């Protein structure tokens, strides 16, 4: 039995969803405010959707932003 893959977002996605710069997202990741992980074999970081949702709830960001399409 396989487990479903967790949905994750790029730092650019997180920046668009939270309406901040990518640098701000990097600061959140660097200081531990927002949990994230490295893509194996690269320097690219991703944020699991459930971690982003918890972050947005904790910092009173509108959760409806999470459901808007990221383009």
mmCIF file as gemmi writes it, N, C-alpha and C atoms, coordinates in Angstrom:
data_model
loop_
_atom_site.group_PDB
_atom_site.id
_atom_site.type_symbol
_atom_site.label_atom_id
_atom_site.label_alt_id
_atom_site.label_comp_id
_atom_site.label_asym_id
_atom_site.label_entity_id
_atom_site.label_seq_id
_atom_site.pdbx_PDB_ins_code
_atom_site.Cartn_x
_atom_site.Cartn_y
_atom_site.Cartn_z
_atom_site.occupancy
_atom_site.B_iso_or_equiv
_atom_site.pdbx_formal_charge
_atom_site.auth_seq_id
_atom_site.auth_asym_id
_atom_site.pdbx_PDB_model_num
ATOM 1 N N . UNK Axp A 1 ? 0.849 -1.182 0 1 0 ? 1 A 1
ATOM 2 C CA . UNK Axp A 1 ? 0 0 0 1 0 ? 1 A 1
ATOM 3 C C . UNK Axp A 1 ? 0.891 1.24 0 1 0 ? 1 A 1
ATOM 4 N N . UNK Axp A 2 ? 0.611 2.16 -0.901 1 0 ? 2 A 1
ATOM 5 C CA . UNK Axp A 2 ? 1.384 3.394 -0.957 1 0 ? 2 A 1
ATOM 6 C C . UNK Axp A 2 ? 0.6 4.514 -0.305 1 0 ? 2 A 1
ATOM 7 N N . UNK Axp A 3 ? 1.333 5.454 0.259 1 0 ? 3 A 1
ATOM 8 C CA . UNK Axp A 3 ? 0.678 6.619 0.847 1 0 ? 3 A 1
ATOM 9 C C . UNK Axp A 3 ? 0.656 7.729 -0.19 1 0 ? 3 A 1
ATOM 10 N N . UNK Axp A 4 ? -0.4 8.535 -0.204 1 0 ? 4 A 1
ATOM 11 C CA . UNK Axp A 4 ? -0.456 9.615 -1.184 1 0 ? 4 A 1
ATOM 12 C C . UNK Axp A 4 ? 0.626 10.651 -0.892 1 0 ? 4 A 1
ATOM 13 N N . UNK Axp A 5 ? 1.178 11.217 -1.954 1 0 ? 5 A 1
ATOM 14 C CA . UNK Axp A 5 ? 2.196 12.248 -1.796 1 0 ? 5 A 1
ATOM 15 C C . UNK Axp A 5 ? 1.564 13.503 -1.201 1 0 ? 5 A 1
ATOM 16 N N . UNK Axp A 6 ? 2.32 14.136 -0.336 1 0 ? 6 A 1
ATOM 17 C CA . UNK Axp A 6 ? 1.842 15.389 0.239 1 0 ? 6 A 1
ATOM 18 C C . UNK Axp A 6 ? 1.979 16.489 -0.802 1 0 ? 6 A 1
ATOM 19 N N . UNK Axp A 7 ? 0.993 17.37 -0.845 1 0 ? 7 A 1
ATOM 20 C CA . UNK Axp A 7 ? 1.069 18.491 -1.766 1 0 ? 7 A 1
ATOM 21 C C . UNK Axp A 7 ? 2.004 19.538 -1.189 1 0 ? 7 A 1
ATOM 22 N N . UNK Axp A 8 ? 2.889 20.053 -2.014 1 0 ? 8 A 1
ATOM 23 C CA . UNK Axp A 8 ? 3.802 21.085 -1.541 1 0 ? 8 A 1
ATOM 24 C C . UNK Axp A 8 ? 3.813 22.265 -2.508 1 0 ? 8 A 1
ATOM 25 N N . UNK Axp A 9 ? 4.308 23.384 -1.99 1 0 ? 9 A 1
ATOM 26 C CA . UNK Axp A 9 ? 4.367 24.628 -2.758 1 0 ? 9 A 1
ATOM 27 C C . UNK Axp A 9 ? 5.807 25.104 -2.846 1 0 ? 9 A 1
ATOM 28 N N . UNK Axp A 10 ? 6.151 25.754 -3.95 1 0 ? 10 A 1
ATOM 29 C CA . UNK Axp A 10 ? 7.456 26.391 -4.081 1 0 ? 10 A 1
ATOM 30 C C . UNK Axp A 10 ? 7.458 27.667 -3.242 1 0 ? 10 A 1
ATOM 31 N N . UNK Axp A 11 ? 8.644 28.228 -3.041 1 0 ? 11 A 1
ATOM 32 C CA . UNK Axp A 11 ? 8.708 29.493 -2.308 1 0 ? 11 A 1
ATOM 33 C C . UNK Axp A 11 ? 7.999 30.599 -3.097 1 0 ? 11 A 1
ATOM 34 N N . UNK Axp A 12 ? 8.045 30.524 -4.414 1 0 ? 12 A 1
ATOM 35 C CA . UNK Axp A 12 ? 7.311 31.495 -5.235 1 0 ? 12 A 1
ATOM 36 C C . UNK Axp A 12 ? 5.808 31.375 -5.051 1 0 ? 12 A 1
ATOM 37 N N . UNK Axp A 13 ? 5.316 30.136 -4.991 1 0 ? 13 A 1
ATOM 38 C CA . UNK Axp A 13 ? 3.891 29.914 -4.724 1 0 ? 13 A 1
ATOM 39 C C . UNK Axp A 13 ? 3.496 30.513 -3.381 1 0 ? 13 A 1
ATOM 40 N N . UNK Axp A 14 ? 4.304 30.234 -2.355 1 0 ? 14 A 1
ATOM 41 C CA . UNK Axp A 14 ? 4.004 30.731 -1.003 1 0 ? 14 A 1
ATOM 42 C C . UNK Axp A 14 ? 3.989 32.261 -1.006 1 0 ? 14 A 1
ATOM 43 N N . UNK Axp A 15 ? 4.952 32.866 -1.703 1 0 ? 15 A 1
ATOM 44 C CA . UNK Axp A 15 ? 5.001 34.327 -1.778 1 0 ? 15 A 1
ATOM 45 C C . UNK Axp A 15 ? 3.725 34.888 -2.415 1 0 ? 15 A 1
ATOM 46 N N . UNK Axp A 16 ? 3.281 34.267 -3.507 1 0 ? 16 A 1
ATOM 47 C CA . UNK Axp A 16 ? 2.052 34.748 -4.165 1 0 ? 16 A 1
ATOM 48 C C . UNK Axp A 16 ? 0.83 34.527 -3.268 1 0 ? 16 A 1
ATOM 49 N N . UNK Axp A 17 ? 0.746 33.372 -2.624 1 0 ? 17 A 1
ATOM 50 C CA . UNK Axp A 17 ? -0.398 33.065 -1.767 1 0 ? 17 A 1
ATOM 51 C C . UNK Axp A 17 ? -0.466 34.045 -0.595 1 0 ? 17 A 1
ATOM 52 N N . UNK Axp A 18 ? 0.676 34.306 0.03 1 0 ? 18 A 1
ATOM 53 C CA . UNK Axp A 18 ? 0.709 35.171 1.218 1 0 ? 18 A 1
ATOM 54 C C . UNK Axp A 18 ? 0.896 36.643 0.887 1 0 ? 18 A 1
ATOM 55 N N . UNK Axp A 19 ? 1.046 36.939 -0.409 1 0 ? 19 A 1
ATOM 56 C CA . UNK Axp A 19 ? 1.179 38.316 -0.887 1 0 ? 19 A 1
ATOM 57 C C . UNK Axp A 19 ? 2.388 39.027 -0.274 1 0 ? 19 A 1
ATOM 58 N N . UNK Axp A 20 ? 3.532 38.335 -0.343 1 0 ? 20 A 1
ATOM 59 C CA . UNK Axp A 20 ? 4.804 38.876 0.123 1 0 ? 20 A 1
ATOM 60 C C . UNK Axp A 20 ? 5.867 38.561 -0.92 1 0 ? 20 A 1
ATOM 61 N N . UNK Axp A 21 ? 7.084 39.034 -0.695 1 0 ? 21 A 1
ATOM 62 C CA . UNK Axp A 21 ? 8.179 38.727 -1.607 1 0 ? 21 A 1
ATOM 63 C C . UNK Axp A 21 ? 8.743 37.339 -1.319 1 0 ? 21 A 1
ATOM 64 N N . UNK Axp A 22 ? 9.443 36.804 -2.31 1 0 ? 22 A 1
ATOM 65 C CA . UNK Axp A 22 ? 10.102 35.51 -2.118 1 0 ? 22 A 1
ATOM 66 C C . UNK Axp A 22 ? 11.139 35.631 -1.011 1 0 ? 22 A 1
ATOM 67 N N . UNK Axp A 23 ? 11.817 36.758 -0.917 1 0 ? 23 A 1
ATOM 68 C CA . UNK Axp A 23 ? 12.818 36.968 0.144 1 0 ? 23 A 1
ATOM 69 C C . UNK Axp A 23 ? 12.173 36.845 1.522 1 0 ? 23 A 1
ATOM 70 N N . UNK Axp A 24 ? 10.963 37.359 1.674 1 0 ? 24 A 1
ATOM 71 C CA . UNK Axp A 24 ? 10.257 37.235 2.957 1 0 ? 24 A 1
ATOM 72 C C . UNK Axp A 24 ? 10 35.772 3.279 1 0 ? 24 A 1
ATOM 73 N N . UNK Axp A 25 ? 9.59 34.994 2.288 1 0 ? 25 A 1
ATOM 74 C CA . UNK Axp A 25 ? 9.359 33.56 2.495 1 0 ? 25 A 1
ATOM 75 C C . UNK Axp A 25 ? 10.66 32.889 2.916 1 0 ? 25 A 1
ATOM 76 N N . UNK Axp A 26 ? 11.777 33.247 2.273 1 0 ? 26 A 1
ATOM 77 C CA . UNK Axp A 26 ? 13.072 32.67 2.645 1 0 ? 26 A 1
ATOM 78 C C . UNK Axp A 26 ? 13.414 33.015 4.092 1 0 ? 26 A 1
ATOM 79 N N . UNK Axp A 27 ? 13.112 34.23 4.524 1 0 ? 27 A 1
ATOM 80 C CA . UNK Axp A 27 ? 13.362 34.616 5.914 1 0 ? 27 A 1
ATOM 81 C C . UNK Axp A 27 ? 12.505 33.787 6.866 1 0 ? 27 A 1
ATOM 82 N N . UNK Axp A 28 ? 11.232 33.58 6.516 1 0 ? 28 A 1
ATOM 83 C CA . UNK Axp A 28 ? 10.359 32.757 7.361 1 0 ? 28 A 1
ATOM 84 C C . UNK Axp A 28 ? 10.916 31.345 7.488 1 0 ? 28 A 1
ATOM 85 N N . UNK Axp A 29 ? 11.413 30.795 6.381 1 0 ? 29 A 1
ATOM 86 C CA . UNK Axp A 29 ? 11.993 29.45 6.403 1 0 ? 29 A 1
ATOM 87 C C . UNK Axp A 29 ? 13.296 29.428 7.202 1 0 ? 29 A 1
ATOM 88 N N . UNK Axp A 30 ? 14.144 30.429 6.986 1 0 ? 30 A 1
ATOM 89 C CA . UNK Axp A 30 ? 15.443 30.481 7.659 1 0 ? 30 A 1
ATOM 90 C C . UNK Axp A 30 ? 15.313 30.613 9.169 1 0 ? 30 A 1
ATOM 91 N N . UNK Axp A 31 ? 14.319 31.383 9.635 1 0 ? 31 A 1
ATOM 92 C CA . UNK Axp A 31 ? 14.194 31.574 11.079 1 0 ? 31 A 1
ATOM 93 C C . UNK Axp A 31 ? 13.23 30.577 11.73 1 0 ? 31 A 1
ATOM 94 N N . UNK Axp A 32 ? 12.713 29.634 10.944 1 0 ? 32 A 1
ATOM 95 C CA . UNK Axp A 32 ? 11.893 28.571 11.506 1 0 ? 32 A 1
ATOM 96 C C . UNK Axp A 32 ? 10.424 28.906 11.718 1 0 ? 32 A 1
ATOM 97 N N . UNK Axp A 33 ? 10.005 30.081 11.316 1 0 ? 33 A 1
ATOM 98 C CA . UNK Axp A 33 ? 8.582 30.429 11.463 1 0 ? 33 A 1
ATOM 99 C C . UNK Axp A 33 ? 7.707 29.564 10.572 1 0 ? 33 A 1
ATOM 100 N N . UNK Axp A 34 ? 8.235 29.222 9.396 1 0 ? 34 A 1
ATOM 101 C CA . UNK Axp A 34 ? 7.513 28.406 8.427 1 0 ? 34 A 1
ATOM 102 C C . UNK Axp A 34 ? 8.329 27.147 8.152 1 0 ? 34 A 1
ATOM 103 N N . UNK Axp A 35 ? 7.763 25.965 8.43 1 0 ? 35 A 1
ATOM 104 C CA . UNK Axp A 35 ? 8.506 24.734 8.137 1 0 ? 35 A 1
ATOM 105 C C . UNK Axp A 35 ? 8.609 24.501 6.641 1 0 ? 35 A 1
ATOM 106 N N . UNK Axp A 36 ? 9.736 23.992 6.217 1 0 ? 36 A 1
ATOM 107 C CA . UNK Axp A 36 ? 9.929 23.668 4.818 1 0 ? 36 A 1
ATOM 108 C C . UNK Axp A 36 ? 10.949 22.55 4.681 1 0 ? 36 A 1
ATOM 109 N N . UNK Axp A 37 ? 11.166 22.119 3.467 1 0 ? 37 A 1
ATOM 110 C CA . UNK Axp A 37 ? 12.143 21.054 3.222 1 0 ? 37 A 1
ATOM 111 C C . UNK Axp A 37 ? 12.84 21.307 1.893 1 0 ? 37 A 1
ATOM 112 N N . UNK Axp A 38 ? 14.048 20.762 1.77 1 0 ? 38 A 1
ATOM 113 C CA . UNK Axp A 38 ? 14.807 20.862 0.53 1 0 ? 38 A 1
ATOM 114 C C . UNK Axp A 38 ? 14.402 19.746 -0.417 1 0 ? 38 A 1
ATOM 115 N N . UNK Axp A 39 ? 14.357 20.061 -1.696 1 0 ? 39 A 1
ATOM 116 C CA . UNK Axp A 39 ? 14.153 19.042 -2.714 1 0 ? 39 A 1
ATOM 117 C C . UNK Axp A 39 ? 15.461 18.245 -2.779 1 0 ? 39 A 1
ATOM 118 N N . UNK Axp A 40 ? 15.399 16.933 -2.683 1 0 ? 40 A 1
ATOM 119 C CA . UNK Axp A 40 ? 16.625 16.141 -2.696 1 0 ? 40 A 1
ATOM 120 C C . UNK Axp A 40 ? 17.51 16.445 -3.91 1 0 ? 40 A 1
ATOM 121 N N . UNK Axp A 41 ? 18.794 16.666 -3.631 1 0 ? 41 A 1
ATOM 122 C CA . UNK Axp A 41 ? 19.755 16.926 -4.693 1 0 ? 41 A 1
ATOM 123 C C . UNK Axp A 41 ? 19.745 18.334 -5.24 1 0 ? 41 A 1
ATOM 124 N N . UNK Axp A 42 ? 19.067 19.271 -4.553 1 0 ? 42 A 1
ATOM 125 C CA . UNK Axp A 42 ? 19.034 20.649 -5.037 1 0 ? 42 A 1
ATOM 126 C C . UNK Axp A 42 ? 19.023 21.615 -3.858 1 0 ? 42 A 1
ATOM 127 N N . UNK Axp A 43 ? 18.978 22.884 -4.191 1 0 ? 43 A 1
ATOM 128 C CA . UNK Axp A 43 ? 18.876 23.916 -3.152 1 0 ? 43 A 1
ATOM 129 C C . UNK Axp A 43 ? 17.463 24.502 -3.098 1 0 ? 43 A 1
ATOM 130 N N . UNK Axp A 44 ? 16.541 23.93 -3.862 1 0 ? 44 A 1
ATOM 131 C CA . UNK Axp A 44 ? 15.173 24.428 -3.909 1 0 ? 44 A 1
ATOM 132 C C . UNK Axp A 44 ? 14.403 23.961 -2.681 1 0 ? 44 A 1
ATOM 133 N N . UNK Axp A 45 ? 13.599 24.863 -2.139 1 0 ? 45 A 1
ATOM 134 C CA . UNK Axp A 45 ? 12.824 24.521 -0.95 1 0 ? 45 A 1
ATOM 135 C C . UNK Axp A 45 ? 11.344 24.451 -1.286 1 0 ? 45 A 1
ATOM 136 N N . UNK Axp A 46 ? 10.658 23.617 -0.539 1 0 ? 46 A 1
ATOM 137 C CA . UNK Axp A 46 ? 9.214 23.444 -0.686 1 0 ? 46 A 1
ATOM 138 C C . UNK Axp A 46 ? 8.567 23.521 0.69 1 0 ? 46 A 1
ATOM 139 N N . UNK Axp A 47 ? 7.285 23.872 0.676 1 0 ? 47 A 1
ATOM 140 C CA . UNK Axp A 47 ? 6.495 23.966 1.899 1 0 ? 47 A 1
ATOM 141 C C . UNK Axp A 47 ? 5.262 23.095 1.71 1 0 ? 47 A 1
ATOM 142 N N . UNK Axp A 48 ? 5.054 22.163 2.637 1 0 ? 48 A 1
ATOM 143 C CA . UNK Axp A 48 ? 3.853 21.335 2.558 1 0 ? 48 A 1
ATOM 144 C C . UNK Axp A 48 ? 2.626 22.198 2.796 1 0 ? 48 A 1
ATOM 145 N N . UNK Axp A 49 ? 1.566 21.863 2.062 1 0 ? 49 A 1
ATOM 146 C CA . UNK Axp A 49 ? 0.326 22.638 2.128 1 0 ? 49 A 1
ATOM 147 C C . UNK Axp A 49 ? -0.223 22.719 3.551 1 0 ? 49 A 1
ATOM 148 N N . UNK Axp A 50 ? -0.195 21.605 4.288 1 0 ? 50 A 1
ATOM 149 C CA . UNK Axp A 50 ? -0.743 21.64 5.652 1 0 ? 50 A 1
ATOM 150 C C . UNK Axp A 50 ? 0.109 22.522 6.565 1 0 ? 50 A 1
ATOM 151 N N . UNK Axp A 51 ? 1.43 22.598 6.313 1 0 ? 51 A 1
ATOM 152 C CA . UNK Axp A 51 ? 2.281 23.5 7.101 1 0 ? 51 A 1
ATOM 153 C C . UNK Axp A 51 ? 1.979 24.954 6.76 1 0 ? 51 A 1
ATOM 154 N N . UNK Axp A 52 ? 1.744 25.232 5.481 1 0 ? 52 A 1
ATOM 155 C CA . UNK Axp A 52 ? 1.394 26.593 5.078 1 0 ? 52 A 1
ATOM 156 C C . UNK Axp A 52 ? 0.054 26.989 5.688 1 0 ? 52 A 1
ATOM 157 N N . UNK Axp A 53 ? -0.911 26.087 5.679 1 0 ? 53 A 1
ATOM 158 C CA . UNK Axp A 53 ? -2.218 26.38 6.277 1 0 ? 53 A 1
ATOM 159 C C . UNK Axp A 53 ? -2.072 26.701 7.773 1 0 ? 53 A 1
ATOM 160 N N . UNK Axp A 54 ? -1.299 25.902 8.496 1 0 ? 54 A 1
ATOM 161 C CA . UNK Axp A 54 ? -1.095 26.133 9.924 1 0 ? 54 A 1
ATOM 162 C C . UNK Axp A 54 ? -0.401 27.481 10.157 1 0 ? 54 A 1
ATOM 163 N N . UNK Axp A 55 ? 0.583 27.797 9.318 1 0 ? 55 A 1
ATOM 164 C CA . UNK Axp A 55 ? 1.289 29.076 9.407 1 0 ? 55 A 1
ATOM 165 C C . UNK Axp A 55 ? 0.312 30.233 9.201 1 0 ? 55 A 1
ATOM 166 N N . UNK Axp A 56 ? -0.522 30.119 8.173 1 0 ? 56 A 1
ATOM 167 C CA . UNK Axp A 56 ? -1.484 31.179 7.883 1 0 ? 56 A 1
ATOM 168 C C . UNK Axp A 56 ? -2.487 31.351 9.014 1 0 ? 56 A 1
ATOM 169 N N . UNK Axp A 57 ? -2.922 30.251 9.609 1 0 ? 57 A 1
ATOM 170 C CA . UNK Axp A 57 ? -3.838 30.344 10.752 1 0 ? 57 A 1
ATOM 171 C C . UNK Axp A 57 ? -3.16 31.032 11.934 1 0 ? 57 A 1
ATOM 172 N N . UNK Axp A 58 ? -1.919 30.635 12.22 1 0 ? 58 A 1
ATOM 173 C CA . UNK Axp A 58 ? -1.196 31.194 13.362 1 0 ? 58 A 1
ATOM 174 C C . UNK Axp A 58 ? -0.973 32.696 13.216 1 0 ? 58 A 1
ATOM 175 N N . UNK Axp A 59 ? -0.708 33.149 11.996 1 0 ? 59 A 1
ATOM 176 C CA . UNK Axp A 59 ? -0.411 34.557 11.76 1 0 ? 59 A 1
ATOM 177 C C . UNK Axp A 59 ? -1.598 35.324 11.164 1 0 ? 59 A 1
ATOM 178 N N . UNK Axp A 60 ? -2.796 34.785 11.351 1 0 ? 60 A 1
ATOM 179 C CA . UNK Axp A 60 ? -4.055 35.464 10.979 1 0 ? 60 A 1
ATOM 180 C C . UNK Axp A 60 ? -4.096 35.933 9.526 1 0 ? 60 A 1
ATOM 181 N N . UNK Axp A 61 ? -3.613 35.094 8.62 1 0 ? 61 A 1
ATOM 182 C CA . UNK Axp A 61 ? -3.742 35.397 7.203 1 0 ? 61 A 1
ATOM 183 C C . UNK Axp A 61 ? -5.011 34.724 6.691 1 0 ? 61 A 1
ATOM 184 N N . UNK Axp A 62 ? -5.701 35.376 5.772 1 0 ? 62 A 1
ATOM 185 C CA . UNK Axp A 62 ? -6.957 34.807 5.256 1 0 ? 62 A 1
ATOM 186 C C . UNK Axp A 62 ? -6.733 33.455 4.575 1 0 ? 62 A 1
ATOM 187 N N . UNK Axp A 63 ? -7.411 32.429 5.058 1 0 ? 63 A 1
ATOM 188 C CA . UNK Axp A 63 ? -7.252 31.09 4.492 1 0 ? 63 A 1
ATOM 189 C C . UNK Axp A 63 ? -7.818 30.979 3.084 1 0 ? 63 A 1
ATOM 190 N N . UNK Axp A 64 ? -8.704 31.876 2.694 1 0 ? 64 A 1
ATOM 191 C CA . UNK Axp A 64 ? -9.234 31.825 1.331 1 0 ? 64 A 1
ATOM 192 C C . UNK Axp A 64 ? -8.132 32.102 0.315 1 0 ? 64 A 1
ATOM 193 N N . UNK Axp A 65 ? -7.054 32.79 0.712 1 0 ? 65 A 1
ATOM 194 C CA . UNK Axp A 65 ? -5.925 32.997 -0.191 1 0 ? 65 A 1
ATOM 195 C C . UNK Axp A 65 ? -5.327 31.661 -0.612 1 0 ? 65 A 1
ATOM 196 N N . UNK Axp A 66 ? -5.365 30.675 0.281 1 0 ? 66 A 1
ATOM 197 C CA . UNK Axp A 66 ? -4.791 29.369 0.013 1 0 ? 66 A 1
ATOM 198 C C . UNK Axp A 66 ? -5.527 28.654 -1.116 1 0 ? 66 A 1
ATOM 199 N N . UNK Axp A 67 ? -6.808 28.934 -1.274 1 0 ? 67 A 1
ATOM 200 C CA . UNK Axp A 67 ? -7.626 28.245 -2.265 1 0 ? 67 A 1
ATOM 201 C C . UNK Axp A 67 ? -7.685 28.967 -3.606 1 0 ? 67 A 1
ATOM 202 N N . UNK Axp A 68 ? -7.086 30.17 -3.693 1 0 ? 68 A 1
ATOM 203 C CA . UNK Axp A 68 ? -7.073 30.886 -4.959 1 0 ? 68 A 1
ATOM 204 C C . UNK Axp A 68 ? -6.039 30.237 -5.889 1 0 ? 68 A 1
ATOM 205 N N . UNK Axp A 69 ? -6.304 30.215 -7.179 1 0 ? 69 A 1
ATOM 206 C CA . UNK Axp A 69 ? -5.337 29.609 -8.106 1 0 ? 69 A 1
ATOM 207 C C . UNK Axp A 69 ? -4.012 30.366 -8.087 1 0 ? 69 A 1
ATOM 208 N N . UNK Axp A 70 ? -2.922 29.63 -8.103 1 0 ? 70 A 1
ATOM 209 C CA . UNK Axp A 70 ? -1.581 30.235 -8.164 1 0 ? 70 A 1
ATOM 210 C C . UNK Axp A 70 ? -1.142 30.174 -9.605 1 0 ? 70 A 1
ATOM 211 N N . UNK Axp A 71 ? -0.886 31.353 -10.181 1 0 ? 71 A 1
ATOM 212 C CA . UNK Axp A 71 ? -0.485 31.379 -11.597 1 0 ? 71 A 1
ATOM 213 C C . UNK Axp A 71 ? 0.939 31.842 -11.755 1 0 ? 71 A 1
